[in-house]
Amino acid sequence: MKAMSHRSSTRAAEKAAAPRETEDLRKAGLKVTLPRVRILEILEKAGGRHLTAEEIFKELLEQQGDIGLATIYRVLMQFEAAGIVIKHNFEGGQSVFELDRGEHHDHMIDLDTGKVIEFVDAEIERLQKSIAARHGYQIEDHRMVLYVRAKAKA
């Protein structure tokens, strides 16, 4: 059996990719390769869920994907550097990744279940800006994570 050339594998990846994934990779300055396309497709289909590299690996295995865990980590790091994904290191857990679609949001982590809840609150954002301004600063970036437990039922 003849090995596929690099150029052939790139063309195969481009054909397999949906136009959006191909465009996202090219805009980020990354070559369109099959591992990148497959990982990006899984993140797109996650519907906002935060995924670990291991969860992506399991999903690829279910799809009969032949992409190793080390490659997944490498691609995720490339995606993070290119601004395609955001990596979160929530306390007590593994690194999780989500697509960066440019929309700011904050997180709550349920300490009992590990569930990640995204939220946006204009009042919190306003207060943060006000606090920074009171101290003579402007916010360039921030991340807020609330670690929560469900209220006990009365």
C-alpha positions in Angstrom: 0.0 0.0 0.0 1.3 3.4 -1.0 1.6 6.1 1.7 -0.3 9.3 1.1 1.8 12.3 0.3 1.6 15.4 2.5 0.0 17.4 -0.4 -2.6 14.6 -0.9 -3.4 14.4 2.8 -3.9 18.2 2.9 -6.3 18.0 -0.2 -8.1 15.1 1.5 -8.5 17.1 4.7 -9.8 20.1 2.7 -12.4 17.9 0.9 -13.5 16.4 4.3 -13.8 19.8 5.9 -16.9 21.9 6.0 -16.3 25.3 4.5 -16.6 27.0 7.9 -13.8 24.8 9.5 -11.5 25.3 6.5 -12.1 29.0 6.6 -11.5 29.2 10.4 -8.2 27.3 10.0 -7.0 29.4 7.1 -8.0 32.7 8.9 -5.9 31.6 11.9 -2.9 30.9 9.6 -3.0 27.2 10.1 -2.8 24.6 7.3 -5.9 22.5 6.8 -5.0 19.0 8.0 -7.3 16.1 8.8 -6.5 16.2 12.6 -7.2 19.9 12.8 -10.4 19.6 10.8 -11.7 16.6 12.9 -11.0 18.3 16.2 -12.5 21.6 15.1 -15.7 19.7 13.9 -16.0 18.1 17.4 -15.6 21.4 19.1 -18.2 23.0 16.8 -20.7 20.1 17.4 -20.2 20.4 21.2 -22.7 23.2 21.3 -20.9 25.3 23.8 -19.9 22.4 26.1 -16.4 22.6 27.5 -14.4 19.5 26.4 -11.2 17.9 27.7 -8.6 16.5 25.3 -9.6 13.1 26.5 -13.3 13.7 25.6 -12.2 14.8 22.1 -10.1 11.6 21.9 -13.1 9.4 22.9 -15.3 11.1 20.4 -12.7 10.5 17.7 -12.4 6.8 18.7 -16.2 6.5 18.3 -15.8 7.9 14.8 -13.0 5.5 14.0 -10.6 8.4 14.0 -6.9 7.5 14.0 -5.6 10.6 15.9 -3.5 10.1 19.0 -4.0 12.0 22.3 -0.6 13.7 21.9 -1.7 15.1 18.5 -5.0 16.3 20.1 -3.1 18.2 22.8 -0.7 19.7 20.2 -3.6 20.8 17.9 -5.5 22.3 20.9 -2.4 24.3 21.9 -2.1 25.5 18.3 -5.7 26.5 18.3 -5.3 28.3 21.6 -2.3 30.3 20.2 -4.2 31.1 17.1 -7.3 32.3 19.0 -9.6 29.6 17.9 -10.2 28.1 21.3 -10.0 29.2 24.9 -8.4 27.0 27.5 -9.7 27.0 31.0 -8.0 25.5 34.0 -10.8 25.4 36.6 -9.8 24.4 40.1 -9.6 20.8 40.9 -10.2 19.7 37.3 -8.6 19.0 33.9 -8.1 21.7 31.3 -11.1 22.2 29.2 -11.5 23.9 25.8 -14.2 25.9 24.2 -14.4 27.7 20.8 -13.7 31.4 21.0 -16.5 33.1 19.2 -15.6 36.5 20.6 -18.5 36.7 23.0 -17.5 37.4 26.6 -19.1 35.2 29.3 -18.3 34.1 32.8 -18.5 30.7 34.4 -19.9 28.9 37.4 -18.6 25.5 38.3 -20.8 23.2 40.3 -18.4 21.7 42.9 -20.5 18.6 43.4 -21.1 17.7 39.7 -18.3 19.5 37.9 -21.0 21.1 35.6 -19.8 24.3 33.9 -22.5 27.0 33.6 -21.9 30.0 31.4 -23.6 33.3 32.1 -23.5 36.9 31.1 -24.5 39.7 33.5 -24.4 43.3 32.4 -24.5 44.5 36.1 -21.4 42.5 37.0 -19.6 43.8 34.0 -20.5 47.4 34.8 -19.4 46.9 38.4 -16.0 45.5 37.4 -15.4 48.5 35.1 -16.4 50.9 37.8 -14.1 49.3 40.4 -11.2 49.3 38.0 -11.9 53.0 37.2 -12.1 53.9 40.9 -8.6 52.6 41.3 -7.3 54.4 38.2 -7.4 51.5 35.8 -9.3 50.2 32.8 -10.0 46.5 32.3 -8.1 45.0 29.3 -9.3 41.4 30.0 -10.7 39.3 32.7 -12.1 35.9 33.6 -14.5 35.3 36.4 -15.3 31.9 37.8 -17.7 31.2 40.6 -17.4 27.9 42.4 -21.0 27.0 43.5 -23.1 24.4 45.2 -26.8 23.9 44.8 -28.8 25.4 47.6 -30.1 22.9 50.2 -33.9 22.3 49.7 -36.0 23.4 52.6 
